[in-house]
Amino acid sequence: MEQNLKSVRMWIITCLLFILGQAMENDRDFKMCGTWRHGNASRNLKYDLKTGCKEIEISANESTLSIQGSITATCTRSSSIPLKSNPLQNQSDFCVFWEPLLDLLIVQVIGKNHTLCESHGLQGTCCTDLSQGNHKTAALYGIVNGSTHGDIIRYGVMEVYRFRGDSINCKEKFCDEASQKHSGANMIEEAVMKSNKIGRVDLPCAQSRIIEMEEGFTGLRFTLPAPRIVAPNMIPSVYLPSCLKSQSRSTSKVVCTYYQNKTLFQRGSSDADLLGGIVGLSVENEIIKNLPEPVRISFHHSALPPNHSRSCVSWDTRRDNEVTWRYDGCETVKIHDTETECCCNHLTYFAILVQVEQKTTVRHLQALTFITAVGCAMSLVSCLVLFYWLCKRRGKKTQISLVHRGLVVAIFLLCLFFILTGTLANVGNEIVCKITGSLLHYALLSTLCWMAMEVFHTFLLIRKVFNSTLPTWIFYLVGFGLPVLLVSILFLIEWLGVDVDIYGERMIVPSDDVNNPYRMCWMLENDNSLLAHYIINVGLLAVVVSSGAVMLFLVVREIRNRPDWKKIHVAFLSIWGLTCLFGTTWGLGFLDFGPMSETILFLFCIINSLQGFFLMLRYYALEGMKKKDRSISDGSSSGSSKQHMLQTHEKS
């Protein structure tokens, strides 16, 4: 059993040598190959290795291939290994592999690998940059076609090849070379993963620890290893959940690595930067993703400026060859100003990405919020009063009065949920905020739909001389039913979709106090919410505003010659009332740009928050006018039937 384990270990080390040789691609790895010309008698491999950094001598004669010298960091070995001999074969190919970073020396001869020096981890000081010394020729037996890294040294028969070495700090040079390459992180990943099979990794740019999960593993929280220059209170900590342990294995090893040198991973746009170090997590010979319980990595850092944001990101080396930080798969939990926890459902490299660009802010946010709240409160009361008076006129109930009532109810709901959204957003309940955001969205869509119904009904009055024959339920289906359908679809997408959030807490940052954002329950700022916003909200608003403007023009053209319109206050009241009914004032939202943007924004908030109040004023002003000229309008026969219908619309 012990012999089998040793063979497996030798195989792992051999694989490590080839992997590191391909990944590092530099002259620190020594590879000398050739053809050993020998006799037909028994043969053996002789070696005599000592610590130091002088030279290595590779020689051959009729029966012996010899490796001796002083180039190792910790390995001191001397022995002879008998080789299988074939009487019919008088030459054999061989290669000598030397990896100074691992203090690993392997000889491959007659198709078999012989590890002369085993690795016990990454070395600090090592003998590298082997250069040619004094070689010695031979007559019959020796080494033919000797080469280093594929380059032929001598074609003839040589008895001895000598190579001199230089002592360097291997770890520092390795980190320097890795930081200068796009695949530097991959180089370190290979070194960490492979050398952790045989020891602990301790590089200037990376420190690692192996966690062995056995049967009954219930989870573990620990602090990562870090260099001494990192303050103890700034070292990241990791929590490994119990679900990380594979049920098919008795034991599983988790390699946890802390990279202090973030230049190995800093890629991408200049508006983002990595905050502190990087944590790498991986399970030996397994791909971990979609964990039911997330891995938690706690990063400690200095406090950020108020206009900077922090987000947990990860780089999946199996998905992207070069460093690409992605936000998916990790949730950012801000413990406090100097600690951020990343909750991730997979294992790879993790870090905190800081957005350097300033957040979008709103000027005069406090004033705008106060104005809108006061306007909505006035509209709430006005809508209640107006709805009560409209219901009292049941004896004179017409289709247009039913449309008016639907619009009043929609505006009432919009003002109510807008006032509640700021309060409920501070409660902290995510589900409550999602529901409130969806209700506010419903009220907005319902208001726009009822404004569209006002436009449509006015079109029927202009183009027909009799009352609309459309059933009343059609208006209510569009005004109240269509918004329910749209919001329900978005809600289903959010609840059934994967990583799709539509509603939730939205923060609006004031420019004068970025530390105190205004919180409201509304549609979020992610790609899915923005797509729904532009298609549904902006699309419907554009239809309502454009159709309302066209209908306002048609109405004014139809009734401009009426005697009442010669009175300025009547003309103003009619135009302003129809503008509120048709939702034309909401078109100010499309003019929020340029030097007049602040003025437009204030007008938008004032006019639209007071829309319910304006409708009440319009109704009672027209009621008073209708009482004064009732006798004149009833006895007049000079006006056309269309003008009579429009007058009825304006004063209903």
C-alpha positions as CSV (number, residue, x, y, z in Angstrom):
1,M,0.0,0.0,0.0
2,E,2.8,2.4,1.0
3,Q,4.6,1.6,-2.3
4,N,1.4,2.4,-4.3
5,L,1.0,5.7,-2.5
6,K,4.6,6.6,-3.3
7,S,4.1,5.7,-6.9
8,V,1.0,8.0,-7.1
9,R,2.9,10.8,-5.5
10,M,5.7,10.4,-8.0
11,W,3.2,10.5,-10.8
12,I,1.7,13.7,-9.4
13,I,5.2,15.4,-9.1
14,T,6.0,14.4,-12.7
15,C,2.7,15.9,-13.9
16,L,3.6,19.0,-11.8
17,L,6.9,19.4,-13.5
18,F,5.4,19.3,-17.0
19,I,2.5,21.7,-16.1
20,L,4.8,24.2,-14.5
21,G,7.3,23.9,-17.4
22,Q,4.5,24.8,-19.8
23,A,2.9,27.5,-17.7
24,M,5.9,29.5,-16.7
25,E,7.7,29.5,-20.0
26,N,11.0,31.0,-18.8
27,D,14.6,30.0,-18.5
28,R,14.5,29.1,-14.8
29,D,13.3,25.5,-15.8
30,F,16.2,23.3,-17.0
31,K,15.6,20.6,-19.5
32,M,18.6,18.7,-20.9
33,C,17.9,15.8,-23.3
34,G,20.0,13.5,-25.5
35,T,20.6,10.0,-26.7
36,W,22.7,7.8,-24.4
37,R,24.9,5.5,-26.5
38,H,25.8,2.5,-24.3
39,G,26.8,-1.1,-24.5
40,N,24.6,-4.3,-24.4
41,A,25.5,-5.2,-20.8
42,S,23.6,-4.2,-17.7
43,R,23.1,-0.5,-17.1
44,N,22.3,1.8,-14.2
45,L,21.5,5.4,-13.2
46,K,23.9,6.9,-10.7
47,Y,23.4,10.2,-8.9
48,D,25.2,12.2,-6.3
49,L,23.4,15.5,-5.4
50,K,24.3,18.1,-2.8
51,T,22.9,21.4,-1.7
52,G,24.4,24.6,-3.0
53,C,24.6,26.4,-6.3
54,K,27.8,25.5,-8.2
55,E,27.2,23.2,-11.1
56,I,25.5,20.0,-12.3
57,E,27.4,17.4,-14.3
58,I,25.6,15.0,-16.7
59,S,27.8,12.2,-18.0
60,A,27.5,8.8,-19.6
61,N,29.7,5.8,-20.4
62,E,29.2,2.2,-21.5
63,S,27.1,1.2,-18.5
64,T,26.3,4.2,-16.4
65,L,24.3,7.5,-16.8
66,S,25.5,9.8,-14.1
67,I,23.9,12.9,-12.5
68,Q,26.0,14.7,-9.9
69,G,26.6,18.2,-8.6
70,S,25.6,20.9,-6.2
71,I,22.4,22.8,-7.3
72,T,19.6,21.8,-4.8
73,A,18.2,23.8,-1.9
74,T,17.4,21.0,0.5
75,C,18.0,17.8,-1.3
76,T,21.1,15.7,-0.5
77,R,21.0,12.2,-2.1
78,S,23.4,9.7,-3.5
79,S,22.5,6.3,-4.9
80,S,22.4,4.0,-8.0
81,I,19.3,2.7,-9.7
82,P,19.5,-0.4,-12.0
83,L,17.9,0.1,-15.3
84,K,16.1,-2.4,-17.5
85,S,18.5,-3.6,-20.3
86,N,17.8,-4.9,-23.7
87,P,20.7,-6.8,-25.3
88,L,19.5,-5.8,-28.7
89,Q,19.5,-2.1,-27.9
90,N,22.7,0.0,-27.7
91,Q,21.2,3.5,-27.2
92,S,18.4,5.1,-25.2
93,D,16.8,8.5,-25.1
94,F,16.9,10.4,-21.8
95,C,16.0,13.8,-20.4
96,V,16.9,15.6,-17.1
97,F,14.3,18.0,-15.7
98,W,15.2,20.5,-13.0
99,E,12.6,22.9,-11.5
100,P,14.5,25.1,-9.0
101,L,11.3,26.7,-7.6
102,L,10.2,23.3,-6.4
103,D,13.7,21.9,-5.8
104,L,12.5,19.0,-8.0
105,L,14.8,16.9,-10.2
106,I,13.6,14.1,-12.4
107,V,15.4,11.9,-14.9
108,Q,13.5,10.2,-17.7
109,V,15.3,7.3,-19.2
110,I,14.2,4.2,-21.1
111,G,10.6,5.4,-20.9
112,K,10.5,5.7,-17.2
113,N,10.6,8.6,-14.8
114,H,13.0,8.6,-11.8
115,T,12.6,11.3,-9.2
116,L,16.0,12.0,-7.7
117,C,14.9,15.0,-5.6
118,E,11.4,15.3,-4.3
119,S,9.7,18.6,-3.8
120,H,8.7,19.8,-0.4
121,G,7.1,23.1,-1.4
122,L,8.1,26.3,-3.1
123,Q,11.7,27.4,-2.3
124,G,12.8,30.8,-1.3
125,T,16.4,30.7,-2.6
126,C,17.1,28.4,-5.5
127,C,19.8,27.6,-8.1
128,T,18.7,28.6,-11.6
129,D,19.7,30.1,-14.9
130,L,22.0,27.1,-15.7
131,S,24.5,28.0,-18.3
132,Q,27.0,25.8,-20.2
133,G,30.4,24.9,-18.7
134,N,33.3,22.8,-19.8
135,H,32.1,19.8,-21.8
136,K,34.2,16.7,-22.4
137,T,34.2,14.6,-25.6
138,A,34.2,10.8,-25.9
139,A,35.2,8.3,-28.5
140,L,32.5,5.6,-28.6
141,Y,30.2,5.6,-25.6
142,G,28.5,8.7,-24.2
143,I,25.8,11.3,-25.0
144,V,24.8,12.0,-28.6
145,N,22.8,15.1,-29.8
146,G,22.8,16.8,-26.4
147,S,20.3,19.7,-26.2
148,T,18.7,22.1,-23.8
149,H,15.1,23.2,-24.3
150,G,15.3,21.6,-27.8
151,D,18.4,23.5,-28.9
152,I,21.3,21.2,-29.9
153,I,24.5,21.7,-28.0
154,R,26.7,19.1,-29.7
155,Y,25.9,16.6,-32.4
156,G,28.9,14.4,-31.6
157,V,29.5,11.9,-28.8
158,M,30.2,13.7,-25.4
159,E,31.3,12.1,-22.2
160,V,30.4,15.0,-19.9
161,Y,28.1,18.0,-20.0
162,R,28.5,20.6,-17.3
163,F,26.2,23.5,-16.4
164,R,26.8,26.3,-13.9
165,G,24.0,27.9,-11.9
166,D,23.3,31.2,-10.2
167,S,21.5,31.6,-6.8
168,I,18.5,33.9,-6.8
169,N,15.3,34.6,-4.7
170,C,13.0,32.3,-6.7
171,K,9.7,33.4,-5.1
172,E,10.3,37.1,-5.8
173,K,11.3,36.5,-9.3
174,F,8.4,34.2,-9.9
175,C,6.0,36.8,-8.6
176,D,7.7,39.6,-10.7
177,E,7.4,37.5,-13.9
178,A,3.8,36.6,-13.1
179,S,2.8,40.2,-12.6
180,Q,4.2,41.1,-16.1
181,K,2.1,38.6,-17.9
182,H,-1.6,38.4,-18.7
183,S,-1.6,34.8,-17.6
184,G,0.3,35.6,-14.4
185,A,-2.7,34.7,-12.2
186,N,-3.0,31.4,-14.0
187,M,0.7,30.7,-13.4
188,I,0.3,31.2,-9.7
189,E,-2.9,29.2,-9.7
190,E,-1.0,26.3,-11.2
191,A,1.8,26.6,-8.7
192,V,-0.6,26.9,-5.8
193,M,-2.8,24.0,-6.8
194,K,0.0,21.6,-7.7
195,S,2.4,22.4,-4.9
196,N,-0.3,22.2,-2.3
197,K,-0.4,18.5,-3.1
198,I,3.0,18.2,-1.5
199,G,3.3,21.2,0.8
200,R,2.3,24.7,1.8
201,V,2.6,27.6,-0.6
202,D,4.2,30.8,0.8
203,L,5.0,33.3,-2.0
204,P,5.6,37.0,-1.6
205,C,2.5,37.5,-3.8
206,A,0.4,34.6,-2.5
207,Q,-0.1,32.7,0.8
208,S,-2.3,29.6,1.0
209,R,-3.8,27.1,3.4
210,I,-5.4,23.7,2.8
211,I,-8.6,22.9,4.6
212,E,-9.3,19.1,4.8
213,M,-13.1,18.4,5.0
214,E,-13.8,14.9,6.4
215,E,-17.0,13.0,7.1
216,G,-19.4,15.1,9.3
217,F,-18.0,18.4,8.2
218,T,-20.4,21.1,9.6
219,G,-18.8,24.2,8.2
220,L,-15.8,26.3,9.2
221,R,-14.8,29.9,9.6
222,F,-11.1,30.8,9.6
223,T,-8.7,33.7,8.8
224,L,-6.6,33.4,5.7
225,P,-2.8,33.3,5.9
226,A,-1.2,36.6,5.0
227,P,2.3,38.2,5.0
228,R,3.5,40.1,8.1
229,I,3.1,43.5,6.4
230,V,-0.7,43.0,6.4
231,A,-2.3,44.3,9.6
232,P,-4.2,41.5,11.5
233,N,-7.4,43.4,11.4
234,M,-7.2,43.7,7.6
235,I,-6.8,40.0,6.7
236,P,-9.8,38.5,5.0
237,S,-11.8,35.6,6.7
238,V,-13.7,32.8,5.0
239,Y,-16.7,30.7,6.0
240,L,-17.0,27.3,4.2
241,P,-20.5,25.8,4.4
242,S,-21.2,22.2,5.1
243,C,-22.6,21.7,1.6
244,L,-19.1,22.2,0.1
245,K,-18.2,18.7,1.3
246,S,-18.7,16.2,-1.5
247,Q,-20.9,13.3,-0.5
248,S,-19.1,10.9,-2.9
249,R,-15.7,11.3,-1.2
250,S,-14.6,10.6,2.3
251,T,-12.4,13.7,2.4
252,S,-12.1,16.8,0.2
253,K,-9.4,19.4,0.2
254,V,-10.1,23.1,-0.1
255,V,-7.2,25.3,-1.3
256,C,-7.6,28.8,0.1
257,T,-5.2,31.4,-1.2
258,Y,-4.7,35.1,-0.4
259,Y,-3.1,37.3,-3.0
260,Q,-1.8,40.6,-1.7
261,N,-0.4,41.7,-5.1
262,K,-3.5,42.9,-6.9
263,T,-1.6,43.9,-10.0
264,L,-1.9,40.3,-11.0
265,F,-5.6,40.7,-11.3
266,Q,-6.1,44.4,-12.2
267,R,-7.6,44.5,-15.6
268,G,-10.4,46.3,-17.4
269,S,-11.6,49.9,-17.5
270,S,-10.0,52.7,-15.6
271,D,-13.3,53.7,-13.8
272,A,-13.0,50.6,-11.4
273,D,-10.3,49.4,-9.1
274,L,-9.7,46.4,-6.8
275,L,-10.0,47.2,-3.1
276,G,-7.4,45.3,-1.2
277,G,-6.3,41.7,-1.9
278,I,-7.9,38.8,-3.8
279,V,-9.1,35.5,-2.3
280,G,-8.9,32.3,-4.3
281,L,-10.9,29.2,-3.3
282,S,-10.9,25.9,-5.0
283,V,-11.7,22.2,-4.2
284,E,-9.2,19.7,-5.4
285,N,-10.3,18.0,-8.7
286,E,-13.8,19.5,-8.4
287,I,-15.8,22.3,-10.1
288,I,-18.0,23.9,-7.4
289,K,-21.0,26.0,-8.5
290,N,-24.7,26.7,-7.6
291,L,-24.1,26.0,-3.9
292,P,-27.4,25.9,-1.8
293,E,-25.6,27.8,1.0
294,P,-23.1,30.4,-0.1
295,V,-19.4,30.7,0.7
296,R,-18.9,33.9,2.7
297,I,-15.7,35.9,2.3
298,S,-15.3,38.9,4.7
299,F,-13.0,41.7,3.3
300,H,-11.7,44.4,5.7
301,H,-10.7,47.7,4.1
302,S,-10.5,51.4,4.8
303,A,-13.6,53.5,4.6
304,L,-14.5,54.7,1.1
305,P,-15.5,58.2,0.0
306,P,-19.3,58.7,-0.1
307,N,-19.4,58.8,-3.9
308,H,-17.7,55.4,-4.4
309,S,-19.6,52.1,-4.6
310,R,-18.3,48.6,-3.7
311,S,-19.4,45.4,-5.2
312,C,-18.3,41.7,-4.9
313,V,-16.9,40.3,-8.1
314,S,-15.4,37.0,-9.2
315,W,-13.1,35.8,-12.0
316,D,-13.9,32.3,-13.3
317,T,-10.7,31.0,-15.0
318,R,-12.6,28.2,-16.7
319,R,-14.9,30.8,-18.4
320,D,-12.4,33.6,-19.2
321,N,-8.7,33.0,-20.0
322,E,-7.8,36.6,-19.1
323,V,-8.9,38.4,-16.0
324,T,-12.5,39.4,-16.3
325,W,-14.4,40.4,-13.2
326,R,-18.1,39.6,-13.2
327,Y,-20.8,40.5,-10.8
328,D,-23.0,37.4,-11.2
329,G,-22.9,34.6,-8.6
330,C,-22.1,36.9,-5.7
331,E,-24.2,39.1,-3.4
332,T,-22.6,42.1,-1.7
333,V,-23.4,42.6,2.0
334,K,-22.1,45.8,3.5
335,I,-21.5,45.0,7.1
336,H,-20.2,48.5,7.8
337,D,-18.0,51.2,6.3
338,T,-14.8,49.1,6.7
339,E,-16.1,45.6,6.1
340,T,-17.8,44.0,3.1
341,E,-19.0,40.4,3.0
342,C,-19.3,38.5,-0.3
343,C,-21.8,35.7,-0.4
344,C,-21.0,33.5,-3.5
345,N,-22.5,30.3,-4.8
346,H,-19.3,29.1,-6.5
347,L,-15.6,28.8,-6.0
348,T,-13.0,30.8,-7.9
349,Y,-11.1,34.2,-7.3
350,F,-13.0,36.8,-5.4
351,A,-12.4,40.5,-4.8
352,I,-14.1,43.9,-4.1
353,L,-14.4,46.2,-7.1
354,V,-14.7,49.9,-6.4
355,Q,-16.4,52.1,-8.9
356,V,-14.3,55.3,-9.1
357,E,-16.8,57.2,-11.1
358,Q,-19.2,59.4,-9.2
359,K,-22.8,58.2,-8.7
360,T,-25.6,59.9,-10.5
361,T,-27.0,62.6,-8.2
362,V,-30.0,64.9,-8.2
363,R,-29.8,68.5,-7.3
364,H,-32.4,70.0,-4.9
365,L,-33.7,66.5,-4.1
366,Q,-34.9,67.5,-0.7
367,A,-36.9,70.5,-2.1
368,L,-38.3,68.4,-4.9
369,T,-39.3,65.6,-2.5
370,F,-41.1,68.1,-0.2
371,I,-42.9,69.8,-3.1
372,T,-44.1,66.5,-4.5
373,A,-45.2,65.2,-1.0
374,V,-47.2,68.4,-0.3
375,G,-48.7,68.3,-3.8
376,C,-49.7,64.6,-3.5
377,A,-51.3,65.3,-0.1
378,M,-53.4,68.1,-1.6
379,S,-54.3,65.9,-4.6
380,L,-55.3,63.1,-2.2
381,V,-57.8,65.3,-0.4
382,S,-59.0,66.9,-3.7
383,C,-59.6,63.4,-5.3
384,L,-61.7,62.3,-2.3
385,V,-63.8,65.4,-2.5
386,L,-64.1,65.3,-6.3
387,F,-65.0,61.6,-6.3
388,Y,-67.7,62.2,-3.7
389,W,-69.3,65.0,-5.8
390,L,-69.1,63.0,-9.0
391,C,-70.9,60.1,-7.2
392,K,-73.6,62.5,-6.0
393,R,-74.5,63.3,-9.6
394,R,-75.9,59.8,-10.2
395,G,-79.1,61.3,-11.5
396,K,-77.0,63.0,-14.3
397,K,-74.6,60.1,-14.7
398,T,-73.1,59.9,-18.2
399,Q,-70.4,57.9,-19.7
400,I,-67.9,60.8,-19.5
401,S,-68.6,61.2,-15.8
402,L,-67.7,57.5,-15.3
403,V,-64.4,58.0,-17.2
404,H,-63.7,61.1,-15.0
405,R,-64.3,59.0,-11.9
406,G,-61.9,56.3,-13.1
407,L,-59.2,58.9,-13.6
408,V,-59.8,60.4,-10.2
409,V,-59.4,57.0,-8.5
410,A,-56.2,56.3,-10.4
411,I,-54.7,59.6,-9.4
412,F,-55.7,59.0,-5.8
413,L,-53.9,55.7,-5.8
414,L,-50.8,57.2,-7.4
415,C,-50.5,59.9,-4.8
416,L,-51.2,57.5,-2.0
417,F,-48.6,55.0,-2.9
418,F,-46.0,57.7,-3.7
419,I,-46.4,59.0,-0.2
420,L,-46.2,55.5,1.3
421,T,-43.2,54.4,-0.8
422,G,-40.6,56.5,1.1
423,T,-41.9,55.4,4.5
424,L,-42.1,51.6,3.6
425,A,-38.6,51.7,2.0
426,N,-37.1,52.5,5.4
427,V,-38.9,49.6,7.1
428,G,-36.2,47.2,5.6
429,N,-38.6,44.4,4.6
430,E,-37.7,43.4,1.1
431,I,-41.0,41.7,0.3
432,V,-43.0,44.7,1.5
433,C,-40.9,47.0,-0.6
434,K,-41.3,44.8,-3.7
435,I,-45.1,44.8,-3.3
436,T,-45.2,48.6,-2.7
437,G,-43.1,49.2,-5.7
438,S,-45.4,47.1,-7.9
439,L,-48.5,48.9,-6.5
440,L,-46.9,52.3,-7.3
441,H,-46.1,51.1,-10.8
442,Y,-49.7,49.9,-11.2
443,A,-51.1,53.2,-10.1
444,L,-48.9,55.1,-12.5
445,L,-49.9,52.8,-15.4
446,S,-53.6,53.1,-14.4
447,T,-53.3,56.9,-14.4
448,L,-51.8,56.9,-17.9
449,C,-54.4,54.5,-19.2
450,W,-57.3,56.6,-17.9
451,M,-55.8,59.6,-19.5
452,A,-55.7,57.7,-22.7
453,M,-59.4,56.9,-22.2
454,E,-60.1,60.6,-21.7
455,V,-58.4,61.2,-25.1
456,F,-60.2,58.4,-26.8
457,H,-63.6,59.4,-25.4
458,T,-63.1,63.0,-26.5
459,F,-62.2,61.7,-30.0
460,L,-65.6,60.0,-30.1
461,L,-67.3,63.2,-29.1
462,I,-65.6,65.2,-31.8
463,R,-66.2,62.7,-34.6
464,K,-69.8,61.7,-33.7
465,V,-72.9,63.6,-32.9
466,F,-74.3,61.1,-30.5
467,N,-73.1,59.5,-27.3
468,S,-70.6,56.6,-27.5
469,T,-72.3,53.2,-27.8
470,L,-69.2,51.4,-26.4
471,P,-70.0,49.5,-23.2
472,T,-68.6,51.1,-20.0
473,W,-66.8,48.0,-19.0
474,I,-64.4,48.4,-21.9
475,F,-63.1,51.7,-20.4
476,Y,-62.7,50.1,-17.0
477,L,-61.0,47.1,-18.5
478,V,-58.3,49.3,-20.2
479,G,-58.0,51.7,-17.3
480,F,-57.8,49.2,-14.4
481,G,-57.3,45.8,-16.1
482,L,-54.4,46.5,-18.5
483,P,-52.1,47.8,-15.8
484,V,-52.9,44.7,-13.7
485,L,-51.8,42.5,-16.6
486,L,-48.6,44.4,-17.2
487,V,-47.5,44.5,-13.6
488,S,-48.5,40.8,-13.1
489,I,-46.3,39.8,-16.0
490,L,-43.3,41.7,-14.5
491,F,-44.0,40.2,-11.1
492,L,-44.1,36.6,-12.6
493,I,-40.8,37.3,-14.4
494,E,-39.2,38.3,-11.2
495,W,-40.5,35.4,-9.1
496,L,-40.0,32.7,-11.8
497,G,-36.8,34.1,-13.4
498,V,-33.2,33.4,-12.4
499,D,-31.4,36.4,-11.0
500,V,-34.2,38.7,-12.3
501,D,-35.2,41.6,-10.0
502,I,-37.7,44.2,-11.2
503,Y,-39.0,45.8,-8.0
504,G,-37.2,46.7,-4.8
505,E,-35.5,49.5,-2.9
506,R,-34.3,52.3,-5.1
507,M,-31.9,54.9,-3.8
508,I,-31.8,58.5,-5.2
509,V,-28.6,60.3,-4.1
510,P,-28.8,64.1,-3.5
511,S,-25.9,66.1,-4.8
512,D,-25.6,68.1,-1.6
513,D,-25.6,65.2,0.8
514,V,-24.5,61.9,-0.8
515,N,-24.5,60.1,2.6
516,N,-28.2,60.4,3.0
517,P,-29.9,59.1,-0.1
518,Y,-33.7,59.1,-0.5
519,R,-35.1,55.6,-0.4
520,M,-38.2,54.5,-2.2
521,C,-39.9,51.3,-3.4
522,W,-39.9,51.4,-7.1
523,M,-38.3,49.7,-10.2
524,L,-34.6,48.9,-9.7
525,E,-31.7,50.2,-11.8
526,N,-30.6,46.9,-13.3
527,D,-30.8,46.0,-17.0
528,N,-34.1,44.1,-16.7
529,S,-35.9,46.9,-14.8
530,L,-34.6,49.5,-17.2
531,L,-35.8,47.5,-20.2
532,A,-39.2,47.2,-18.7
533,H,-39.2,50.9,-17.8
534,Y,-38.4,52.1,-21.3
535,I,-40.8,49.7,-23.0
536,I,-43.8,50.0,-20.7
537,N,-43.5,53.3,-18.9
538,V,-41.8,55.5,-21.4
539,G,-43.6,53.9,-24.3
540,L,-47.1,54.4,-22.8
541,L,-46.2,57.9,-21.7
542,A,-45.1,58.8,-25.2
543,V,-48.4,57.5,-26.6
544,V,-50.5,59.4,-24.0
545,V,-48.6,62.7,-24.4
546,S,-48.5,62.7,-28.2
547,S,-52.2,61.6,-28.6
548,G,-53.2,64.1,-25.9
549,A,-51.4,66.9,-27.6
550,V,-53.0,66.1,-31.0
551,M,-56.5,65.8,-29.3
552,L,-56.0,69.2,-27.5
553,F,-55.2,70.8,-30.9
554,L,-58.3,69.3,-32.5
555,V,-60.6,70.3,-29.6
556,V,-59.3,73.9,-29.6
557,R,-59.8,74.1,-33.4
558,E,-63.4,72.8,-33.1
559,I,-64.6,75.1,-30.3
560,R,-62.4,78.2,-30.8
561,N,-65.3,80.1,-32.5
562,R,-67.7,79.7,-29.6
563,P,-68.8,82.9,-28.0
564,D,-67.6,81.8,-24.5
565,W,-64.1,81.5,-25.8
566,K,-63.8,85.2,-26.3
567,K,-63.5,85.4,-22.5
568,I,-59.9,84.9,-21.6
569,H,-60.5,83.0,-18.4
570,V,-62.9,80.6,-20.1
571,A,-60.4,79.8,-22.8
572,F,-57.6,79.4,-20.3
573,L,-59.7,77.2,-18.0
574,S,-60.8,75.0,-20.9
575,I,-57.3,74.5,-22.3
576,W,-55.7,73.9,-18.9
577,G,-58.5,71.5,-17.8
578,L,-58.1,69.5,-21.0
579,T,-54.4,69.5,-20.7
580,C,-54.7,67.8,-17.2
581,L,-57.3,65.4,-18.5
582,F,-55.2,64.3,-21.5
583,G,-51.9,64.0,-19.5
584,T,-50.1,66.5,-21.7
585,T,-48.3,67.9,-18.6
586,W,-46.5,64.6,-18.2
587,G,-44.6,65.5,-21.4
588,L,-42.4,67.8,-19.3
589,G,-40.5,64.6,-18.4
590,F,-39.2,64.4,-21.9
591,L,-37.7,68.0,-21.7
592,D,-35.5,67.3,-18.7
593,F,-32.2,68.2,-20.3
594,G,-30.1,71.3,-21.2
595,P,-29.8,74.5,-19.2
596,M,-33.5,74.6,-18.3
597,S,-33.5,71.1,-16.9
598,E,-33.8,72.2,-13.2
599,T,-36.7,74.5,-14.0
600,I,-38.5,71.8,-16.0
601,L,-38.0,69.3,-13.2
602,F,-39.6,71.7,-10.6
603,L,-42.5,72.4,-13.0
604,F,-42.9,68.6,-13.6
605,C,-43.1,67.9,-9.8
606,I,-45.4,70.8,-9.0
607,I,-47.9,70.4,-11.8
608,N,-48.2,66.6,-11.8
609,S,-48.3,66.2,-8.0
610,L,-51.2,68.8,-8.0
611,Q,-53.1,67.2,-10.8
612,G,-55.9,65.9,-8.6
613,F,-56.2,69.4,-7.1
614,F,-56.3,71.0,-10.6
615,L,-59.0,68.6,-11.7
616,M,-61.2,69.5,-8.7
617,L,-60.7,73.3,-9.4
618,R,-61.6,72.7,-13.1
619,Y,-64.7,70.8,-12.2
620,Y,-66.1,73.4,-9.8
621,A,-65.2,76.3,-12.0
622,L,-67.0,74.8,-14.9
623,E,-70.0,73.9,-12.6
624,G,-70.2,77.5,-11.6
625,M,-70.0,78.7,-15.2
626,K,-72.7,76.2,-16.2
627,K,-75.1,77.4,-13.6
628,K,-74.7,81.0,-14.8
629,D,-75.3,80.3,-18.5
630,R,-77.6,77.3,-18.2
631,S,-80.6,79.3,-19.5
632,I,-78.6,80.6,-22.4
633,S,-77.1,77.3,-23.4
634,D,-80.4,75.5,-23.1
635,G,-82.3,78.0,-25.4
636,S,-79.6,78.5,-28.0
637,S,-80.0,76.8,-31.3
638,S,-77.2,78.5,-33.2
639,G,-74.5,76.2,-32.1
640,S,-73.8,72.9,-33.8
641,S,-74.4,69.6,-32.2
642,K,-70.7,68.9,-32.1
643,Q,-70.1,72.1,-30.1
644,H,-73.0,71.1,-27.7
645,M,-71.3,67.7,-27.1
646,L,-67.9,69.4,-26.5
647,Q,-69.5,71.8,-24.1
648,T,-71.1,68.9,-22.3
649,H,-67.6,67.2,-22.1
650,E,-66.0,70.3,-20.7
651,K,-68.6,71.0,-18.0
652,S,-69.3,67.4,-16.9
